[in-house]
Amino acid sequence: MTARALVVTGTDTDVGKTVFSAALAAALGAAYWKPVQSGLDGGGDTATVAALGGLPAHRILPEAYRLTTPCSPDRSAEIDGVAIDPARLDPPPFDGPLVIEGAGGVLVPLAGDLVFADLFARWGLPVVLVARTMLGTINHSLLSVEALRRRGVPILGIAFIGEAAEHSEATIARIGGVKRLGRLPHVSPLDAETLGAAFAAHFALEDFQ
């Protein structure tokens, strides 16, 4: 890769990291890659990012594994009779910026005892942690930060999703010692145009470059 790659991960599943990944990839003019897709209803996260980010086909890189059942990749692979080979999970070459999205939270297992945070540590790429602003986010976010730091994963910062929660957002940034990148509000209707406008209004693109 001749340009910077970024990893987008979350404090949990369904926190909004796919929507955020779409907005970030569109803003950076980046390609998108999800190493492992668990659950194929609606085409999976790759199809969602392509639509919400307005990304052309050449900027959507194929997953290393596409698994049927929406659960942790290790279990989904077991159900499908697939063995996940960690050697296939290194970022693919791409001539330009690349946004990589994990699955679920940072300690979701991929194969055996290998979790996503271990994979991020192997890559050595900067990580954006996506967190809800709902009740419980302080605990989930700080635990995720600790898990990443313990493995030496560089954390670019934290991006919040949802309604403003000033105390929670500021507390996580302070105690976790992480940069507060911004907050993406709920967008309705949600499409490439409205998402792009919301991202531009609430995040500084230079923080990701």
RANOR-V833070 format. One record per residue. N is the residue number from 1. RES is the residue in one letter. SS is DSSP state (2 for helix, 1 for strand, 0 for the rest). Layout:
N&RES&SS, N&RES&SS
This chain:
1&M&0, 2&T&0, 3&A&0, 4&R&0, 5&A&1, 6&L&1, 7&V&1, 8&V&1, 9&T&1, 10&G&1, 11&T&0, 12&D&0, 13&T&0, 14&D&0, 15&V&0, 16&G&0, 17&K&2, 18&T&2, 19&V&2, 20&F&2, 21&S&2, 22&A&2, 23&A&2, 24&L&2, 25&A&2, 26&A&2, 27&A&2, 28&L&2, 29&G&0, 30&A&0, 31&A&1, 32&Y&1, 33&W&1, 34&K&0, 35&P&0, 36&V&1, 37&Q&1, 38&S&1, 39&G&0, 40&L&0, 41&D&2, 42&G&2, 43&G&2, 44&G&2, 45&D&2, 46&T&2, 47&A&2, 48&T&2, 49&V&2, 50&A&2, 51&A&2, 52&L&2, 53&G&2, 54&G&0, 55&L&0, 56&P&0, 57&A&2, 58&H&2, 59&R&2, 60&I&1, 61&L&0, 62&P&0, 63&E&0, 64&A&0, 65&Y&1, 66&R&1, 67&L&1, 68&T&0, 69&T&0, 70&P&0, 71&C&0, 72&S&0, 73&P&2, 74&D&2, 75&R&2, 76&S&2, 77&A&2, 78&E&2, 79&I&2, 80&D&2, 81&G&0, 82&V&0, 83&A&0, 84&I&0, 85&D&0, 86&P&2, 87&A&2, 88&R&2, 89&L&2, 90&D&0, 91&P&0, 92&P&0, 93&P&0, 94&F&0, 95&D&0, 96&G&0, 97&P&0, 98&L&1, 99&V&1, 100&I&1, 101&E&1, 102&G&1, 103&A&1, 104&G&1, 105&G&1, 106&V&0, 107&L&0, 108&V&0, 109&P&1, 110&L&1, 111&A&1, 112&G&0, 113&D&0, 114&L&1, 115&V&1, 116&F&2, 117&A&2, 118&D&2, 119&L&2, 120&F&2, 121&A&2, 122&R&2, 123&W&2, 124&G&0, 125&L&0, 126&P&0, 127&V&1, 128&V&1, 129&L&1, 130&V&1, 131&A&1, 132&R&1, 133&T&0, 134&M&0, 135&L&0, 136&G&0, 137&T&2, 138&I&2, 139&N&2, 140&H&2, 141&S&2, 142&L&2, 143&L&2, 144&S&2, 145&V&2, 146&E&2, 147&A&2, 148&L&2, 149&R&2, 150&R&2, 151&R&0, 152&G&0, 153&V&0, 154&P&0, 155&I&1, 156&L&1, 157&G&1, 158&I&1, 159&A&1, 160&F&1, 161&I&1, 162&G&0, 163&E&0, 164&A&0, 165&A&0, 166&E&2, 167&H&2, 168&S&2, 169&E&2, 170&A&2, 171&T&2, 172&I&2, 173&A&2, 174&R&2, 175&I&2, 176&G&2, 177&G&0, 178&V&0, 179&K&0, 180&R&1, 181&L&1, 182&G&1, 183&R&1, 184&L&1, 185&P&0, 186&H&0, 187&V&0, 188&S&0, 189&P&0, 190&L&0, 191&D&0, 192&A&2, 193&E&2, 194&T&2, 195&L&2, 196&G&2, 197&A&2, 198&A&2, 199&F&2, 200&A&2, 201&A&2, 202&H&2, 203&F&1, 204&A&0, 205&L&2, 206&E&2, 207&D&2, 208&F&2, 209&Q&0
